[in-house]
Amino acid sequence: MLAGAQAGVAHLLRRLRRSLGWDPGRTFGFASLAAPHMVEFVGVDALDGLRGASADGDTWEIRRN
């Protein structure tokens, strides 16, 4: 589960992806991370499969396509 300020989480995700082989498809994020600029911060390849709940109770997912 990921939560926090977008810039801080983006930095953490870049480090996880490089050093630990982290799989975004096994991770859920809070609504604040479902912002288009998260992809700009981290890169779509590093976020492919990341998903979570939105503020209105719906769900979101970042996909490469």
PyMOL Python script that loads the backbone (N, CA, C, O; Angstrom):
from pymol import cmd

cmd.read_pdbstr("""\
ATOM      1  N   MET A   1       0.853  -1.167   0.000  1.00  0.00           N
ATOM      2  CA  MET A   1       0.000   0.000   0.000  1.00  0.00           C
ATOM      3  C   MET A   1       0.898   1.228   0.000  1.00  0.00           C
ATOM      4  O   MET A   1       1.824   1.333   0.804  1.00  0.00           O
ATOM      5  N   LEU A   2       0.620   2.138  -0.893  1.00  0.00           N
ATOM      6  CA  LEU A   2       1.396   3.370  -1.002  1.00  0.00           C
ATOM      7  C   LEU A   2       0.539   4.583  -0.683  1.00  0.00           C
ATOM      8  O   LEU A   2      -0.582   4.708  -1.175  1.00  0.00           O
ATOM      9  N   ALA A   3       1.058   5.453   0.124  1.00  0.00           N
ATOM     10  CA  ALA A   3       0.399   6.716   0.438  1.00  0.00           C
ATOM     11  C   ALA A   3       1.479   7.746   0.733  1.00  0.00           C
ATOM     12  O   ALA A   3       2.580   7.396   1.158  1.00  0.00           O
ATOM     13  N   GLY A   4       1.166   8.998   0.509  1.00  0.00           N
ATOM     14  CA  GLY A   4       2.112  10.053   0.823  1.00  0.00           C
ATOM     15  C   GLY A   4       2.095  11.139  -0.226  1.00  0.00           C
ATOM     16  O   GLY A   4       1.310  11.102  -1.173  1.00  0.00           O
ATOM     17  N   ALA A   5       2.968  12.101  -0.042  1.00  0.00           N
ATOM     18  CA  ALA A   5       3.095  13.188  -1.010  1.00  0.00           C
ATOM     19  C   ALA A   5       3.591  12.620  -2.340  1.00  0.00           C
ATOM     20  O   ALA A   5       4.470  11.759  -2.362  1.00  0.00           O
ATOM     21  N   GLN A   6       3.037  13.094  -3.427  1.00  0.00           N
ATOM     22  CA  GLN A   6       3.347  12.538  -4.737  1.00  0.00           C
ATOM     23  C   GLN A   6       4.830  12.567  -5.071  1.00  0.00           C
ATOM     24  O   GLN A   6       5.361  11.580  -5.579  1.00  0.00           O
ATOM     25  N   ALA A   7       5.496  13.652  -4.803  1.00  0.00           N
ATOM     26  CA  ALA A   7       6.925  13.740  -5.128  1.00  0.00           C
ATOM     27  C   ALA A   7       7.729  12.726  -4.321  1.00  0.00           C
ATOM     28  O   ALA A   7       8.638  12.094  -4.859  1.00  0.00           O
ATOM     29  N   GLY A   8       7.413  12.564  -3.053  1.00  0.00           N
ATOM     30  CA  GLY A   8       8.120  11.603  -2.214  1.00  0.00           C
ATOM     31  C   GLY A   8       7.864  10.170  -2.637  1.00  0.00           C
ATOM     32  O   GLY A   8       8.786   9.355  -2.660  1.00  0.00           O
ATOM     33  N   VAL A   9       6.622   9.856  -2.971  1.00  0.00           N
ATOM     34  CA  VAL A   9       6.283   8.511  -3.426  1.00  0.00           C
ATOM     35  C   VAL A   9       6.946   8.234  -4.775  1.00  0.00           C
ATOM     36  O   VAL A   9       7.424   7.124  -5.012  1.00  0.00           O
ATOM     37  N   ALA A  10       6.977   9.222  -5.651  1.00  0.00           N
ATOM     38  CA  ALA A  10       7.639   9.051  -6.949  1.00  0.00           C
ATOM     39  C   ALA A  10       9.107   8.703  -6.761  1.00  0.00           C
ATOM     40  O   ALA A  10       9.626   7.816  -7.439  1.00  0.00           O
ATOM     41  N   HIS A  11       9.771   9.382  -5.861  1.00  0.00           N
ATOM     42  CA  HIS A  11      11.183   9.086  -5.584  1.00  0.00           C
ATOM     43  C   HIS A  11      11.334   7.664  -5.037  1.00  0.00           C
ATOM     44  O   HIS A  11      12.227   6.931  -5.460  1.00  0.00           O
ATOM     45  N   LEU A  12      10.485   7.281  -4.120  1.00  0.00           N
ATOM     46  CA  LEU A  12      10.518   5.932  -3.560  1.00  0.00           C
ATOM     47  C   LEU A  12      10.297   4.877  -4.645  1.00  0.00           C
ATOM     48  O   LEU A  12      11.005   3.871  -4.677  1.00  0.00           O
ATOM     49  N   LEU A  13       9.331   5.094  -5.527  1.00  0.00           N
ATOM     50  CA  LEU A  13       9.036   4.127  -6.580  1.00  0.00           C
ATOM     51  C   LEU A  13      10.196   3.966  -7.554  1.00  0.00           C
ATOM     52  O   LEU A  13      10.485   2.855  -7.996  1.00  0.00           O
ATOM     53  N   ARG A  14      10.852   5.053  -7.887  1.00  0.00           N
ATOM     54  CA  ARG A  14      12.026   4.951  -8.773  1.00  0.00           C
ATOM     55  C   ARG A  14      13.111   4.099  -8.122  1.00  0.00           C
ATOM     56  O   ARG A  14      13.736   3.271  -8.784  1.00  0.00           O
ATOM     57  N   ARG A  15      13.331   4.301  -6.830  1.00  0.00           N
ATOM     58  CA  ARG A  15      14.345   3.510  -6.113  1.00  0.00           C
ATOM     59  C   ARG A  15      13.940   2.042  -6.013  1.00  0.00           C
ATOM     60  O   ARG A  15      14.770   1.157  -6.224  1.00  0.00           O
ATOM     61  N   LEU A  16      12.688   1.777  -5.696  1.00  0.00           N
ATOM     62  CA  LEU A  16      12.218   0.399  -5.592  1.00  0.00           C
ATOM     63  C   LEU A  16      12.368  -0.340  -6.911  1.00  0.00           C
ATOM     64  O   LEU A  16      12.822  -1.483  -6.949  1.00  0.00           O
ATOM     65  N   ARG A  17      11.987   0.315  -7.975  1.00  0.00           N
ATOM     66  CA  ARG A  17      12.045  -0.319  -9.293  1.00  0.00           C
ATOM     67  C   ARG A  17      13.481  -0.659  -9.692  1.00  0.00           C
ATOM     68  O   ARG A  17      13.731  -1.706 -10.289  1.00  0.00           O
ATOM     69  N   ARG A  18      14.418   0.224  -9.361  1.00  0.00           N
ATOM     70  CA  ARG A  18      15.823  -0.010  -9.726  1.00  0.00           C
ATOM     71  C   ARG A  18      16.481  -1.069  -8.851  1.00  0.00           C
ATOM     72  O   ARG A  18      17.191  -1.937  -9.359  1.00  0.00           O
ATOM     73  N   SER A  19      16.258  -1.008  -7.563  1.00  0.00           N
ATOM     74  CA  SER A  19      17.080  -1.814  -6.665  1.00  0.00           C
ATOM     75  C   SER A  19      16.449  -3.117  -6.185  1.00  0.00           C
ATOM     76  O   SER A  19      17.177  -4.040  -5.819  1.00  0.00           O
ATOM     77  N   LEU A  20      15.143  -3.223  -6.175  1.00  0.00           N
ATOM     78  CA  LEU A  20      14.528  -4.400  -5.585  1.00  0.00           C
ATOM     79  C   LEU A  20      13.681  -5.222  -6.544  1.00  0.00           C
ATOM     80  O   LEU A  20      13.118  -6.238  -6.136  1.00  0.00           O
ATOM     81  N   GLY A  21      13.574  -4.823  -7.785  1.00  0.00           N
ATOM     82  CA  GLY A  21      12.725  -5.549  -8.713  1.00  0.00           C
ATOM     83  C   GLY A  21      11.258  -5.490  -8.315  1.00  0.00           C
ATOM     84  O   GLY A  21      10.505  -6.436  -8.545  1.00  0.00           O
ATOM     85  N   TRP A  22      10.862  -4.383  -7.722  1.00  0.00           N
ATOM     86  CA  TRP A  22       9.488  -4.170  -7.265  1.00  0.00           C
ATOM     87  C   TRP A  22       8.506  -4.347  -8.414  1.00  0.00           C
ATOM     88  O   TRP A  22       8.787  -3.938  -9.541  1.00  0.00           O
ATOM     89  N   ASP A  23       7.354  -4.955  -8.138  1.00  0.00           N
ATOM     90  CA  ASP A  23       6.318  -5.187  -9.134  1.00  0.00           C
ATOM     91  C   ASP A  23       5.105  -4.301  -8.829  1.00  0.00           C
ATOM     92  O   ASP A  23       4.401  -4.551  -7.851  1.00  0.00           O
ATOM     93  N   PRO A  24       4.846  -3.276  -9.641  1.00  0.00           N
ATOM     94  CA  PRO A  24       3.724  -2.382  -9.383  1.00  0.00           C
ATOM     95  C   PRO A  24       2.375  -3.094  -9.460  1.00  0.00           C
ATOM     96  O   PRO A  24       1.400  -2.618  -8.880  1.00  0.00           O
ATOM     97  N   GLY A  25       2.301  -4.214 -10.157  1.00  0.00           N
ATOM     98  CA  GLY A  25       1.057  -4.961 -10.265  1.00  0.00           C
ATOM     99  C   GLY A  25       0.624  -5.603  -8.957  1.00  0.00           C
ATOM    100  O   GLY A  25      -0.517  -6.049  -8.836  1.00  0.00           O
ATOM    101  N   ARG A  26       1.515  -5.656  -7.978  1.00  0.00           N
ATOM    102  CA  ARG A  26       1.180  -6.212  -6.667  1.00  0.00           C
ATOM    103  C   ARG A  26       1.037  -5.123  -5.613  1.00  0.00           C
ATOM    104  O   ARG A  26       1.106  -5.400  -4.416  1.00  0.00           O
ATOM    105  N   THR A  27       0.837  -3.882  -6.058  1.00  0.00           N
ATOM    106  CA  THR A  27       0.821  -2.748  -5.143  1.00  0.00           C
ATOM    107  C   THR A  27      -0.444  -1.912  -5.343  1.00  0.00           C
ATOM    108  O   THR A  27      -0.908  -1.727  -6.468  1.00  0.00           O
ATOM    109  N   PHE A  28      -0.987  -1.417  -4.245  1.00  0.00           N
ATOM    110  CA  PHE A  28      -2.157  -0.544  -4.265  1.00  0.00           C
ATOM    111  C   PHE A  28      -1.761   0.829  -3.751  1.00  0.00           C
ATOM    112  O   PHE A  28      -0.931   0.948  -2.849  1.00  0.00           O
ATOM    113  N   GLY A  29      -2.359   1.864  -4.327  1.00  0.00           N
ATOM    114  CA  GLY A  29      -2.062   3.228  -3.914  1.00  0.00           C
ATOM    115  C   GLY A  29      -3.300   3.986  -3.498  1.00  0.00           C
ATOM    116  O   GLY A  29      -4.411   3.656  -3.912  1.00  0.00           O
ATOM    117  N   PHE A  30      -3.112   4.985  -2.693  1.00  0.00           N
ATOM    118  CA  PHE A  30      -4.206   5.863  -2.282  1.00  0.00           C
ATOM    119  C   PHE A  30      -4.602   6.761  -3.454  1.00  0.00           C
ATOM    120  O   PHE A  30      -3.875   6.865  -4.441  1.00  0.00           O
ATOM    121  N   ALA A  31      -5.749   7.398  -3.335  1.00  0.00           N
ATOM    122  CA  ALA A  31      -6.309   8.226  -4.400  1.00  0.00           C
ATOM    123  C   ALA A  31      -5.362   9.334  -4.854  1.00  0.00           C
ATOM    124  O   ALA A  31      -5.350   9.689  -6.033  1.00  0.00           O
ATOM    125  N   SER A  32      -4.583   9.877  -3.950  1.00  0.00           N
ATOM    126  CA  SER A  32      -3.704  10.997  -4.305  1.00  0.00           C
ATOM    127  C   SER A  32      -2.643  10.615  -5.334  1.00  0.00           C
ATOM    128  O   SER A  32      -2.057  11.493  -5.968  1.00  0.00           O
ATOM    129  N   LEU A  33      -2.389   9.323  -5.507  1.00  0.00           N
ATOM    130  CA  LEU A  33      -1.371   8.886  -6.458  1.00  0.00           C
ATOM    131  C   LEU A  33      -1.915   8.684  -7.863  1.00  0.00           C
ATOM    132  O   LEU A  33      -1.149   8.427  -8.791  1.00  0.00           O
ATOM    133  N   ALA A  34      -3.216   8.796  -8.030  1.00  0.00           N
ATOM    134  CA  ALA A  34      -3.845   8.601  -9.338  1.00  0.00           C
ATOM    135  C   ALA A  34      -3.848   9.895 -10.139  1.00  0.00           C
ATOM    136  O   ALA A  34      -4.885  10.313 -10.654  1.00  0.00           O
ATOM    137  N   ALA A  35      -2.711  10.511 -10.238  1.00  0.00           N
ATOM    138  CA  ALA A  35      -2.582  11.773 -10.967  1.00  0.00           C
ATOM    139  C   ALA A  35      -1.721  11.552 -12.206  1.00  0.00           C
ATOM    140  O   ALA A  35      -0.725  10.832 -12.146  1.00  0.00           O
ATOM    141  N   PRO A  36      -2.096  12.165 -13.328  1.00  0.00           N
ATOM    142  CA  PRO A  36      -1.335  11.977 -14.564  1.00  0.00           C
ATOM    143  C   PRO A  36       0.155  12.300 -14.428  1.00  0.00           C
ATOM    144  O   PRO A  36       0.984  11.661 -15.075  1.00  0.00           O
ATOM    145  N   HIS A  37       0.498  13.273 -13.601  1.00  0.00           N
ATOM    146  CA  HIS A  37       1.915  13.635 -13.517  1.00  0.00           C
ATOM    147  C   HIS A  37       2.736  12.601 -12.734  1.00  0.00           C
ATOM    148  O   HIS A  37       3.965  12.681 -12.742  1.00  0.00           O
ATOM    149  N   MET A  38       2.103  11.638 -12.060  1.00  0.00           N
ATOM    150  CA  MET A  38       2.872  10.553 -11.436  1.00  0.00           C
ATOM    151  C   MET A  38       3.607   9.761 -12.515  1.00  0.00           C
ATOM    152  O   MET A  38       4.746   9.339 -12.316  1.00  0.00           O
ATOM    153  N   VAL A  39       2.950   9.562 -13.657  1.00  0.00           N
ATOM    154  CA  VAL A  39       3.598   8.865 -14.774  1.00  0.00           C
ATOM    155  C   VAL A  39       4.781   9.675 -15.276  1.00  0.00           C
ATOM    156  O   VAL A  39       5.817   9.106 -15.622  1.00  0.00           O
ATOM    157  N   GLU A  40       4.643  10.993 -15.319  1.00  0.00           N
ATOM    158  CA  GLU A  40       5.751  11.851 -15.741  1.00  0.00           C
ATOM    159  C   GLU A  40       6.914  11.773 -14.751  1.00  0.00           C
ATOM    160  O   GLU A  40       8.076  11.762 -15.157  1.00  0.00           O
ATOM    161  N   PHE A  41       6.605  11.718 -13.462  1.00  0.00           N
ATOM    162  CA  PHE A  41       7.647  11.656 -12.430  1.00  0.00           C
ATOM    163  C   PHE A  41       8.426  10.346 -12.485  1.00  0.00           C
ATOM    164  O   PHE A  41       9.650  10.344 -12.352  1.00  0.00           O
ATOM    165  N   VAL A  42       7.726   9.239 -12.679  1.00  0.00           N
ATOM    166  CA  VAL A  42       8.332   7.914 -12.516  1.00  0.00           C
ATOM    167  C   VAL A  42       8.540   7.199 -13.842  1.00  0.00           C
ATOM    168  O   VAL A  42       9.552   6.521 -14.022  1.00  0.00           O
ATOM    169  N   GLY A  43       7.609   7.335 -14.766  1.00  0.00           N
ATOM    170  CA  GLY A  43       7.671   6.633 -16.040  1.00  0.00           C
ATOM    171  C   GLY A  43       6.635   5.521 -16.085  1.00  0.00           C
ATOM    172  O   GLY A  43       6.448   4.798 -15.107  1.00  0.00           O
ATOM    173  N   VAL A  44       5.972   5.389 -17.209  1.00  0.00           N
ATOM    174  CA  VAL A  44       4.890   4.418 -17.326  1.00  0.00           C
ATOM    175  C   VAL A  44       5.372   2.987 -17.168  1.00  0.00           C
ATOM    176  O   VAL A  44       4.646   2.164 -16.610  1.00  0.00           O
ATOM    177  N   ASP A  45       6.564   2.661 -17.636  1.00  0.00           N
ATOM    178  CA  ASP A  45       7.063   1.295 -17.497  1.00  0.00           C
ATOM    179  C   ASP A  45       7.235   0.902 -16.038  1.00  0.00           C
ATOM    180  O   ASP A  45       7.010  -0.252 -15.673  1.00  0.00           O
ATOM    181  N   ALA A  46       7.625   1.840 -15.217  1.00  0.00           N
ATOM    182  CA  ALA A  46       7.831   1.551 -13.800  1.00  0.00           C
ATOM    183  C   ALA A  46       6.519   1.483 -13.024  1.00  0.00           C
ATOM    184  O   ALA A  46       6.494   0.968 -11.907  1.00  0.00           O
ATOM    185  N   LEU A  47       5.424   1.995 -13.598  1.00  0.00           N
ATOM    186  CA  LEU A  47       4.139   2.017 -12.897  1.00  0.00           C
ATOM    187  C   LEU A  47       3.102   1.085 -13.492  1.00  0.00           C
ATOM    188  O   LEU A  47       1.992   0.995 -12.967  1.00  0.00           O
ATOM    189  N   ASP A  48       3.425   0.394 -14.561  1.00  0.00           N
ATOM    190  CA  ASP A  48       2.465  -0.457 -15.261  1.00  0.00           C
ATOM    191  C   ASP A  48       1.843  -1.480 -14.308  1.00  0.00           C
ATOM    192  O   ASP A  48       2.538  -2.356 -13.793  1.00  0.00           O
ATOM    193  N   GLY A  49       0.542  -1.367 -14.079  1.00  0.00           N
ATOM    194  CA  GLY A  49      -0.176  -2.281 -13.208  1.00  0.00           C
ATOM    195  C   GLY A  49      -0.506  -1.727 -11.835  1.00  0.00           C
ATOM    196  O   GLY A  49      -1.306  -2.320 -11.113  1.00  0.00           O
ATOM    197  N   LEU A  50       0.087  -0.606 -11.458  1.00  0.00           N
ATOM    198  CA  LEU A  50      -0.216   0.014 -10.168  1.00  0.00           C
ATOM    199  C   LEU A  50      -1.681   0.416 -10.162  1.00  0.00           C
ATOM    200  O   LEU A  50      -2.169   0.988 -11.136  1.00  0.00           O
ATOM    201  N   ARG A  51      -2.386   0.125  -9.078  1.00  0.00           N
ATOM    202  CA  ARG A  51      -3.809   0.430  -9.007  1.00  0.00           C
ATOM    203  C   ARG A  51      -4.204   0.815  -7.600  1.00  0.00           C
ATOM    204  O   ARG A  51      -3.445   0.632  -6.649  1.00  0.00           O
ATOM    205  N   GLY A  52      -5.408   1.354  -7.483  1.00  0.00           N
ATOM    206  CA  GLY A  52      -5.881   1.755  -6.170  1.00  0.00           C
ATOM    207  C   GLY A  52      -7.309   2.244  -6.200  1.00  0.00           C
ATOM    208  O   GLY A  52      -8.010   2.103  -7.203  1.00  0.00           O
ATOM    209  N   ALA A  53      -7.727   2.814  -5.105  1.00  0.00           N
ATOM    210  CA  ALA A  53      -9.076   3.357  -4.962  1.00  0.00           C
ATOM    211  C   ALA A  53      -9.038   4.866  -5.130  1.00  0.00           C
ATOM    212  O   ALA A  53      -8.110   5.530  -4.667  1.00  0.00           O
ATOM    213  N   SER A  54     -10.051   5.402  -5.795  1.00  0.00           N
ATOM    214  CA  SER A  54     -10.133   6.848  -5.965  1.00  0.00           C
ATOM    215  C   SER A  54     -10.942   7.458  -4.825  1.00  0.00           C
ATOM    216  O   SER A  54     -11.555   6.736  -4.039  1.00  0.00           O
ATOM    217  N   ALA A  55     -10.942   8.753  -4.736  1.00  0.00           N
ATOM    218  CA  ALA A  55     -11.634   9.454  -3.655  1.00  0.00           C
ATOM    219  C   ALA A  55     -13.141   9.245  -3.704  1.00  0.00           C
ATOM    220  O   ALA A  55     -13.807   9.334  -2.672  1.00  0.00           O
ATOM    221  N   ASP A  56     -13.689   8.969  -4.884  1.00  0.00           N
ATOM    222  CA  ASP A  56     -15.139   8.775  -5.001  1.00  0.00           C
ATOM    223  C   ASP A  56     -15.559   7.315  -4.861  1.00  0.00           C
ATOM    224  O   ASP A  56     -16.724   6.985  -5.083  1.00  0.00           O
ATOM    225  N   GLY A  57     -14.631   6.444  -4.498  1.00  0.00           N
ATOM    226  CA  GLY A  57     -14.941   5.040  -4.290  1.00  0.00           C
ATOM    227  C   GLY A  57     -14.751   4.164  -5.510  1.00  0.00           C
ATOM    228  O   GLY A  57     -14.918   2.947  -5.429  1.00  0.00           O
ATOM    229  N   ASP A  58     -14.404   4.760  -6.639  1.00  0.00           N
ATOM    230  CA  ASP A  58     -14.112   4.011  -7.847  1.00  0.00           C
ATOM    231  C   ASP A  58     -12.692   3.473  -7.758  1.00  0.00           C
ATOM    232  O   ASP A  58     -12.045   3.631  -6.723  1.00  0.00           O
ATOM    233  N   THR A  59     -12.200   2.855  -8.790  1.00  0.00           N
ATOM    234  CA  THR A  59     -10.828   2.359  -8.815  1.00  0.00           C
ATOM    235  C   THR A  59     -10.076   2.980  -9.989  1.00  0.00           C
ATOM    236  O   THR A  59     -10.682   3.493 -10.930  1.00  0.00           O
ATOM    237  N   TRP A  60      -8.760   2.925  -9.919  1.00  0.00           N
ATOM    238  CA  TRP A  60      -7.915   3.421 -10.999  1.00  0.00           C
ATOM    239  C   TRP A  60      -6.777   2.427 -11.204  1.00  0.00           C
ATOM    240  O   TRP A  60      -6.438   1.660 -10.302  1.00  0.00           O
ATOM    241  N   GLU A  61      -6.197   2.451 -12.388  1.00  0.00           N
ATOM    242  CA  GLU A  61      -5.054   1.597 -12.708  1.00  0.00           C
ATOM    243  C   GLU A  61      -4.207   2.293 -13.758  1.00  0.00           C
ATOM    244  O   GLU A  61      -4.736   2.887 -14.698  1.00  0.00           O
ATOM    245  N   ILE A  62      -2.903   2.222 -13.600  1.00  0.00           N
ATOM    246  CA  ILE A  62      -1.980   2.783 -14.584  1.00  0.00           C
ATOM    247  C   ILE A  62      -1.524   1.638 -15.482  1.00  0.00           C
ATOM    248  O   ILE A  62      -0.958   0.650 -15.014  1.00  0.00           O
ATOM    249  N   ARG A  63      -1.779   1.789 -16.776  1.00  0.00           N
ATOM    250  CA  ARG A  63      -1.399   0.772 -17.747  1.00  0.00           C
ATOM    251  C   ARG A  63      -0.542   1.384 -18.842  1.00  0.00           C
ATOM    252  O   ARG A  63      -0.723   2.542 -19.219  1.00  0.00           O
ATOM    253  N   ARG A  64       0.376   0.604 -19.338  1.00  0.00           N
ATOM    254  CA  ARG A  64       1.273   1.054 -20.402  1.00  0.00           C
ATOM    255  C   ARG A  64       0.479   1.429 -21.647  1.00  0.00           C
ATOM    256  O   ARG A  64       0.848   2.376 -22.342  1.00  0.00           O
ATOM    257  N   ASN A  65      -0.573   0.731 -21.939  1.00  0.00           N
ATOM    258  CA  ASN A  65      -1.390   0.994 -23.140  1.00  0.00           C
ATOM    259  C   ASN A  65      -2.414   2.043 -22.828  1.00  0.00           C
ATOM    260  O   ASN A  65      -3.203   2.413 -23.697  1.00  0.00           O
TER     261      ASN A  65
END
""", "prot")
cmd.dss("prot")
cmd.show_as("cartoon", "prot")
cmd.util.cbc("prot")
cmd.orient("prot")
